[in-house]
């Protein structure tokens, strides 16, 4: 990663020139994020870029200071730029954008779209020279399509959150179980969003991956499952559980959070293998 100071503009840049050449007449897909989210999103973008999961994207940037952006927007939001091209190949650019949304779910409520600008448009500021728009392509976005919401999803039984790097670090094979948290449907969306942020920031020690239930089967409440192990290591699993409770600030009606073994959901003595007190 390198810093890029282009006159009054300041960026953080990620560009592996040995692997990705700059195409003819390039441009970029742009995503704006709230300042309290941008660090997590930038780290995720870098992880995806470095592991080759951003198909067609040859470089990424994080905008730190962008004078042509309104002061109000700069105060509350920062942009991420995903560079691809050639800009005149519309079908390819649109596919790169759709693939990007699968890896970087994005939705900005006030626009409802993700926009693609050519580098030439950025340099000349098209709206300053009489054009109505300063983009050439756009993709309509919705929260449900690109970042499924548990309380309204009736298509999938579960929504997964898996990071390959984290999974590789903590993976214990079949010797895995899950800590289970229950939430009322009016609380599940916020709880799932917070859990994803903590997971992506590597704050959930030992958690290999997560799942959240949806409305598909008409359950009375939602469930978030945090998978970790080895299941036969009580001390280790309980340490992960205590950290999970502290980070998620979880409390339950019964006063406990339970751990079930994934491949033995009904131990002879009880319906759970371990349990620890909640807040």
C-alpha positions in Angstrom: 0.0 0.0 0.0 1.2 3.5 -0.8 0.0 7.0 0.0 -0.9 9.1 -3.1 -1.0 12.9 -2.9 -2.3 14.3 -6.1 -2.3 18.1 -5.6 -5.2 18.7 -3.2 -6.3 15.1 -3.3 -5.1 12.5 -0.8 -5.5 8.7 -1.3 -4.4 5.4 0.1 -3.6 3.2 -2.9 -3.3 -0.6 -3.4 -2.0 -1.5 -6.9 0.1 -4.6 -7.6 1.7 -3.5 -10.9 3.4 -6.8 -11.3 0.1 -8.7 -11.5 -2.3 -6.0 -12.9 -1.6 -3.7 -15.8 -3.4 -0.5 -16.2 -5.9 -0.9 -19.1 -6.5 1.5 -21.9 -9.0 4.3 -21.0 -9.7 3.1 -17.4 -12.4 4.2 -14.9 -13.7 3.2 -11.5 -16.7 2.0 -9.6 -17.2 4.1 -6.5 -18.6 3.2 -3.1 -19.2 5.7 -0.3 -19.1 4.6 3.3 -19.7 6.4 6.6 -16.5 7.4 8.4 -17.2 4.9 11.2 -17.4 2.1 8.7 -14.7 3.0 6.2 -11.7 1.4 8.0 -13.4 -2.0 8.1 -14.5 -1.7 4.4 -11.0 -0.6 3.3 -9.4 -3.6 5.1 -11.9 -5.9 3.5 -11.3 -4.4 0.0 -7.6 -4.9 0.4 -8.0 -8.5 1.5 -10.2 -9.2 -1.5 -7.8 -7.4 -3.9 -4.7 -9.2 -2.5 -6.3 -12.6 -2.8 -7.5 -12.0 -6.4 -11.2 -12.0 -5.6 -12.0 -8.7 -7.2 -12.4 -9.8 -10.8 -11.3 -7.2 -13.3 -10.2 -4.7 -10.7 -6.6 -3.7 -11.3 -6.2 -1.2 -8.4 -8.1 0.2 -5.5 -8.0 3.5 -3.7 -9.4 5.1 -0.5 -10.2 8.8 -0.8 -9.0 10.7 2.3 -9.3 14.2 1.0 -11.3 15.0 -2.1 -11.8 18.8 -2.6 -14.5 18.4 -5.3 -16.7 16.5 -2.9 -19.0 18.7 -0.9 -17.8 19.5 2.6 -20.9 17.9 4.2 -20.3 14.6 2.3 -16.6 14.7 3.2 -17.4 15.1 6.9 -19.6 12.0 7.1 -18.4 9.8 4.2 -15.3 8.6 2.4 -15.1 6.9 -1.0 -13.5 3.7 -2.1 -12.5 3.5 -5.8 -12.3 0.2 -7.7 -10.4 0.7 -11.0 -11.2 -1.3 -14.1 -11.4 -0.8 -17.8 -11.4 -0.2 -20.7 -14.3 2.1 -20.0 -15.8 1.7 -23.5 -16.4 -2.0 -22.9 -19.7 -1.6 -21.2 -20.6 -5.3 -20.9 -17.3 -6.1 -19.2 -17.5 -3.1 -16.9 -21.0 -3.9 -15.8 -20.0 -7.5 -15.1 -17.0 -6.3 -13.0 -19.4 -4.1 -11.1 -21.9 -7.0 -10.4 -19.0 -9.2 -9.3 -17.7 -6.4 -7.0 -21.1 -6.2 -5.3 -21.1 -9.9 -4.5 -17.8 -9.4 -2.7 -18.4 -5.9 -1.3 -22.1 -5.6 -0.6 -23.1 -2.0 -1.0 -26.2 0.2 -0.8 -26.4 3.9 -0.2 -30.1 4.7 0.5 -30.2 8.2 -0.9 -28.9 7.2 -4.4 -29.8 3.5 -4.6 -27.0 3.0 -7.2 -23.3 2.3 -7.5 -21.7 4.6 -10.2 -18.9 4.2 -12.6 -16.8 7.2 -13.8 -14.0 7.4 -16.3 -10.7 8.8 -15.2 -11.2 11.5 -17.8 -14.5 12.6 -16.1 -12.8 12.8 -12.8 -10.0 15.0 -14.2 -12.4 17.4 -16.0 -15.3 17.3 -13.5 -18.0 16.8 -16.1 -20.7 18.7 -14.2 -18.5 21.8 -14.3 -18.4 21.7 -18.1 -22.2 21.6 -18.7 -23.0 17.8 -18.6 -25.8 16.7 -16.3 -24.1 13.5 -15.0 -20.6 12.7 -14.1 -20.8 9.0 -14.6 -21.3 6.7 -17.6 -22.7 3.5 -16.0 -24.6 2.6 -12.9 -26.0 -0.4 -11.1 -29.1 -0.3 -9.0 -28.5 -1.6 -5.5 -30.8 -2.7 -2.7 -30.0 -3.9 0.9 -31.9 -7.2 0.3 -30.1 -8.1 -2.9 -26.5 -7.4 -1.8 -26.4 -7.6 1.9 -29.3 -9.8 2.9 -31.3 -8.7 6.0 -32.3 -11.6 8.3 -35.6 -10.2 9.5 -37.0 -9.8 5.9 -35.2 -12.6 4.1 -37.6 -15.4 3.1 -35.4 -17.0 0.5 -32.5 -18.5 2.4 -32.7 -20.6 5.6 -29.4 -19.1 6.8 -27.1 -16.3 5.8 -23.4 -17.1 6.1 -20.5 -14.8 7.0 -17.2 -16.5 6.1 -13.7 -15.0 5.7 -11.2 -17.4 4.1 -8.3 -16.0 5.9 -10.0 -16.2 9.3 -11.3 -19.7 8.5 -7.8 -20.8 7.6 -6.4 -19.4 10.9 -9.0 -21.0 13.2 -10.3 -24.0 11.2 -10.5 -27.2 13.4 -12.1 -29.4 10.8 -15.0 -31.5 12.0 -14.2 -30.9 15.6 -16.3 -27.8 15.7 -19.4 -26.5 17.5 -21.3 -23.3 17.8 -22.2 -20.7 20.5 -25.8 -19.7 20.0 -27.4 -16.3 20.6 -31.2 -15.7 20.4 -32.7 -12.4 19.4 -36.2 -11.0 18.9 -36.8 -10.2 15.2 -36.8 -6.5 15.8 -33.3 -6.8 17.2 -31.7 -9.4 14.9 -30.7 -7.1 12.0 -28.6 -4.8 14.3 -27.1 -7.7 16.2 -26.1 -9.4 12.9 -24.6 -6.2 11.5 -22.5 -5.7 14.7 -21.4 -9.3 14.6 -20.2 -9.0 11.0 -18.2 -5.9 11.9 -16.6 -7.5 14.9 -15.8 -10.7 12.8 -14.3 -8.7 9.9 -12.2 -6.6 12.3 -10.8 -9.9 13.8 -12.3 -9.1 17.2 -14.0 -12.4 17.7 -11.2 -14.7 18.7 -11.5 -18.3 17.7 -14.7 -17.8 15.6 -14.3 -19.7 12.3 -17.5 -18.5 10.7 -21.0 -17.3 11.5 -24.6 -17.9 10.5 -27.9 -16.1 11.1 -31.3 -17.6 10.7 -34.0 -15.9 8.5 -37.8 -15.7 8.4 -38.0 -18.5 5.9 -39.3 -21.1 8.3 -41.5 -18.7 10.4 -39.5 -19.1 13.7 -40.6 -16.9 16.6 -37.1 -15.4 17.0 -33.8 -15.2 15.2 -30.6 -17.1 16.0 -26.9 -16.2 15.4 -24.5 -19.1 15.5 -20.8 -18.6 16.1 -18.7 -21.6 15.1 -15.5 -22.4 16.9 -13.5 -25.3 18.4 -12.0 -27.7 19.1 -15.3 -28.8 20.6 -13.6 -31.2 23.1 -11.4 -28.3 24.5 -13.7 -26.9 27.2 -11.2 -24.2 28.4 -10.5 -22.9 24.9 -14.1 -22.9 23.7 -15.3 -21.2 26.9 -12.6 -18.5 26.5 -13.9 -17.8 23.0 -17.5 -17.7 24.4 -16.6 -15.2 27.2 -14.9 -12.9 24.6 -18.0 -13.2 22.4 -20.3 -12.1 25.1 -18.1 -9.1 26.0 -17.7 -8.0 22.4 -21.4 -8.5 21.4 -22.7 -7.3 24.8 -25.1 -10.3 24.8 -27.7 -11.0 27.5 -30.3 -13.7 27.4 -33.6 -14.3 29.2 -32.3 -17.4 30.9 -28.9 -15.8 31.8 -26.8 -18.3 29.8 -25.3 -18.8 26.3 -25.0 -22.4 25.2 -22.6 -24.3 23.0 -23.6 -27.2 20.9 -21.4 -29.6 19.0 -22.1 -29.3 15.3 -21.9 -33.0 14.6 -23.5 -34.1 17.9 -26.4 -31.7 18.6 -27.9 -34.0 21.2 -25.3 -35.1 23.8 -26.7 -37.8 26.1 -26.8 -35.6 29.2 -28.4 -32.4 27.7 -29.1 -30.4 24.6 -25.9 -28.5 25.0 -22.2 -29.3 25.6 -21.2 -26.1 27.5 -22.9 -23.0 28.8 -21.6 -19.8 30.3 -23.3 -16.8 32.0 -24.3 -13.8 29.9 -24.4 -10.1 30.8 
